[in-house]
């Protein structure tokens, strides 16, 4: 018996076991077994998903730690405590806490997604939302709208509001009620927002900085050459070696790997820059001979060690009387972006793996999947992280053949193992991840091509959404600008048409994208409809549909990005996917059963 024979026998043995029936593997005998699914295929797919999104551990920790966390910076500090060694040591501790917190909440929620929802989808703190959390809500070193403790309270409350919206079926309705162009523009705007962050010093390569006569100017000098305003002298601009290491090794190298469809391209780019930056005594070292550098290097040398969450665990502040308006703004923004992001990603990935039922337009375990995400948001807030959401990188595992919860469980176990490598993840410099943010931003910007530019009533609100986000450093203000402008413009047009009896109409009105707040089948979730009909198995996703087998899981993307490109898509980037378009929500693409044949390995 060769290796292939042994693998086949092992696959069949697992399929006939309790595990196979629980996850509905091919050959399990379950009435809704998922054809073409095999144990070793699921394991391989889970590993692919992890390597596609492992970058989030270091990137999220780097971004969120820029808020300062629970560290206190005096309000009269001239440079927001950048030159305060004690404060920066505290921030380094926050970053280590966030490495553990990010890995832990990603492991927990992804494992639960696989175990309870039986979906091959991974979750983690959301890109885009983490930047909004760090740079707008809390602000750089605590200079934003509310303290860190109040911000994580808003995230905690949002999670439980999500639970209610999911149970009542309002989550999908809220996602559907937003005009399609604004949904797409949200992803593009967040992409530009991430790109700007990737260009700055705090969490990027340091190519731009604030200016006096203009909002931004070219930078790229070493920190010791900056003046009191944070500006670079002309003779030192673009001469910082760490910036060039980030550009060539973290940028060009990563993109070239993606062009040749190398799986884990982003991880390889981050690792290359990090390895170059770890030796001490070099111009690009991340561990200078300073008090802060010594502390960071001592932690790095541990390599394998469990770092407990010491400073940000359960730090919610429930007295929000002094932050009512700011708290509400942050809460609503988190809620809106999460609704679009997770709903779109879940539907996109469910369709990709062939789990969407063409009759109900629902996917198996949808309510449970939404609840896992909702509870994950609140639990993540207790860990001190921004909102958790589903990741589009799950497509990397699905394209490897993953179609059941075993894929997500494998990914979750990988995240759990990474908790014990906190010293390595905490020692990844910002110039190693800066180009990752730029790459993610460029991929998210592709959604701009699907915006309805033919009708100005759709185009202008979408453009304002895109432009306001990076220029104000706020996702919330971009959403407000886009939604309000859409309402004002289209309400006036409607009034003019009504008053003129339809004789006065704007040019190109025939190109206006359709909009409706209605959902086919009604607003109530399928489980509630089944319960109202007296069905005893109302909790089963297909309790009212006669099927014998599940669709065959998806294999490879046809006409879409390769796995290499998918690896750079953050969850905020889900807004550029079909899950956010009306067509995909209605099920306009082919089902997984019509896709190519899957390997049995």
Buried (B, 14 or more C-beta within 10 A) or exposed (E): EEEEEEBBEEBBEBBBEEBBBBBBBBBBEBEBBBBBBBBBBBBBBBBBBBBBBBBBBBBBBBBBBBBBBBBBBEEEBEEBBBEBEEBBBBBBBBBBBBBBBBBBBBBBBBBBBBBBBBBBBBBBBBBBBBBBBBBBBBBBBBBBBBBBBBBBBBBBBBBBBBBEBBBEBBBBBBBBBBBBBBBBBBBBBBBBBBBBBBBBBBBBBBBBBEBEEEEBBEBBBBBEBBEEEBBBEEEBBBEBEBBBBBBEBBBEBBBEBBEEEBBBBBBBBBBBBBEBBBEEEEEBBBBBEEEBBEBBBEBBEBEEEEBEBEBBBEBBBEEBEEBEEBBEBBBBBBBBBBBBBBBBBBBBBBBBBBBBBEEBBBBBBBBBBBBBBBBBBBBBBBBBBBBBBBBBBBBBBBBBBBBBBBBBBBBBBBBBEBBBBBBBBBBBBBBBBBBBBBBBBBBBBBBBEBBBBEBBBBBBBBBBBBBBBBBBBBBBBBBBBBBEBBEEBBEEBEEBBEEEEEEEEBEEEEBBBEBEEEBEBEBBBBBBBBBEEEBEEBEBBBBBEEEEBBBBBBBBBEEEBBBBBBBBBBBBBBBBBBBBBBEBBEBEBEBBBEBEEBEBB
